[in-house]
């Protein structure tokens, strides 16, 4: 976990919607973004709760976040909100 400080109001830090790229590598998701993605939230399409090592996270431009997922899940079962 890192501490990221934004010098401005949330509405001033986001001009355009980011494009997220999600890749599955075994039981991990690697999520990257071309722009700042604030408060990214992952959830299952069927509404069943899932335990993740992190959720509601920010992705800085040109960087990625790695999330551990249960082995029984695959990328087609997961949605995200930002």
N, C-alpha and C positions, 0 to 999 in steps of 0.2 A: 504494500500500500504506500502511496506517495502523497505528499501534500502539494497541491497545485493551487496557486493563487492567481486570481483573475483581477485585473485592475480596471474595473468597469462593471456596469450592471450587466446581468445575463443577456438582456436583449441587445446590448451593444457588442457582445462577443461573437454573435452568430449572424452572418449575413445571408449565406446560402446553405441549403441542406447538404449534409455530407453524404458521400457515397460509401457505404460500408461493404467490405469484402469479407466473407466468412468462409474459412476452410476448416475441414475436420481432419485432424491427425490423430488417429486411434481414439483415445478417450479425452481428447482436448479439442477445443475450438480456438482458432487463431483469428481474431477480428482486427481488421485494419481499416483506416479511414483516410480519405484524401484531405479532409478538413476537420476542424474541431467538432467532435461528436459529444454532446453533453448528455449525461444521465441515460446512458444506454441501458435498457432493461431487456433481459431474455426471458421468454416463457414458452411453455409447450402449447402446441396448437390445440390439443384436446383438453386443455384447462387443468390437467393434473399437475400438482405442485412438484417441483424438482429442487434438489439441494445442490447449489453451486458454490464454489469457493469465493465468488464475488458476483454482484449484480448491482445495477444502478451505478455505473462507472463512466468516467470520461475517457475518450481516446483523443490524444493529441494528433495534430496533422502529421501525416507521413510516419505514423508509428502504429504499433499493434498491442493488443492485450491478449493473453492466453488464459482461457477458462477451462478448468477441469469439469467434465461432464460424466454422468453415470455411464457405464459401459453399455447399458441397454438402450441408450438414446442414439439417434443419428441426426444429422443435420436437417433432414427433411421434416423432422418433428418439432423444430424450434423456430419461433418467430422472434423478432426484436422490435422494440419501440425506442424512440429517442425523442 
